[in-house]
Amino acid sequence: MIATAPGKLILTGEYAVLDGAPALVMAVDRRAVARRGAGPRAEGSPFLDAVAAELAARRGADDPAARAAREMIVDSSAFYEGGAKLGLGSSAAVSVAAAAAALAEAGPLDRAEVLAVAQAAHAATQAPLGAAGSGADVAAAVHGGLIVYEMGGRIERRAWPAGLAIVPFFTGQSAETPRLVAQVAAARAVRPASVNAALAAIAEASRAACAALAAPEELAAEALLAAFAIAGHAVEALSLMTGADLVPDSVGIAREELFRYGAAVKTTGAGGGDVAIAVAPARYGTDVARALIQVGCRPLGLALDETGVDTRPDAG
């Protein structure tokens, strides 16, 4: 079997999701592709090792899924451009695709089981780096679409308003998520009041964004745009309070350039680089992309992926 799983953008709720705040997460159409190799795979991917270990622990080492996982290979090249990591959740997509491909060898695919296996394996690999994460990226890879995610199990699908254009763009630098998470945690231990205030602002902006998507269509776009603007400034406050470089210069330059279009510009995920987004009224979508290019940013051809994890027979 072949299994594929999409990447993601955490649009709002970054960092605060670890404290129970909702995160707004969009699956995007860059996919990891997993298939069973001809024999035991070469070492080198801790995420594949963790998936194999998790399946063996849950099902036994001789279970067909556990055996298949030990031979799994995954192509994640879609998550890189020109050798640069884009920050679209490649490790989560790899974990989900590997788990799905292995489980598909044992019977009909159960997305709940794929989610449980992939989240446990992904967390086990990231935890020693100090960034076990919330599991939002894994949930997006499993379910696809635009989701509201909360730690503890809440996953609700939403629809993107037709009145808004979203233009993801590469900031020009890749980010080291574990290092940024560690910096924020260290600053929080020293200055809890100021860091907690910034995290509370991120949480409130994310709640506003999630609520906006439940509003009537004629109100949703305007409310969501305002929530994104607030969320962007909240991340900047967290950067200021922690001393972590969460907002690259290119984001500030883009925000200043796109002000004339009424656009909100913010980082995604842990920030510090990777992919940022510009959100503007739909009539300005082409203008926004052109303006980003003119200031040296690189718009990315990313679209919402509604499918989530998918399996099919390996025709090769």
C-alpha positions, 0 to 999 in steps of 0.5 A: 500500500501507499499512504500519503499525508498533507502538511499543515499551517498553524494559523493561530494559537501557536504556543498557547495551544500547549496551555489548552487554547484552541488552534486554527490549523489548515492542512495544505497540499504538500504530501509525504508519501509512504510505502513498504520497501523491499526489505528492512529500510536503512536507518536514519529517520527517528520518526519511522523508528518511533512509528514502528516501536509504537505499533509493536507496543500496541499490536505486538512485534509480529502483527502485520502492521508492525512488520510493515512499519519496520520496512517503511520508507517515506518521501518528504521532498515536497516539504523542501524548496531549493534545499530549504525546509519550509516548515509545513509539518513534514515530521508529522506528515511522515509519521501519519503516512508511515502509520497509515501505510503500515496499518493498511497492510493489516486491514481497513484503515481506521483514522482514529488509530492512525491519529493515536499511533502517529501522535504518540510516535511523533511526541516520543521523538520530539520530547527529548528535543524539548518540543513534544508539541500539541499534536495539532500538526498530526491531527491536520495530517490525518483529517485534512481541511481547516480544523479547530484543534484543542489538546485533549481531543477536540477537532472540529472542521471549519470552512474558509470564508469565500471573501478572504484570500490567504497567501502563504509565503516563505520568510527566507529562512528555516526555523528551529522549532525546538530551540524557539520552544525552549527559549519561550519556556525558559523566559516564562520561568524567569518572567512568568507574568509578562510571558503569560500575558502575551500567551493569553493574548495569543489565546484570545486572538485564536478564540476570536478567529475560531469564533469568526469561522462560525459566524454568518458568511457576511460577517465571517471574513471581516471578523477573521481578518481582524482576529488575524491582525490581533494574532500577529501583534500578539506573537510580536508581544511574545517575541518581545517578552521572551527575547526569542526571535519569533518574527523575521524582518520579512514579516514586518516589511510585508505587513507595511507593504500590504497595509494598503490592501487591508491585509493581516500578516503574521507568522505561522507555527513556532515562527522564527522563519518558515512560512508566514501568511498574508490574509486580505479581502479576496479581491486583492489576492493577486495584488498581495502576491505581486506585492510580496514578490516586489519586497523580496518574499516568495509566495508559495503555491499552497492550497487547502487540502481537504482529504487528509491521510489517504491510502491506495494500492501500490501500483509500482 
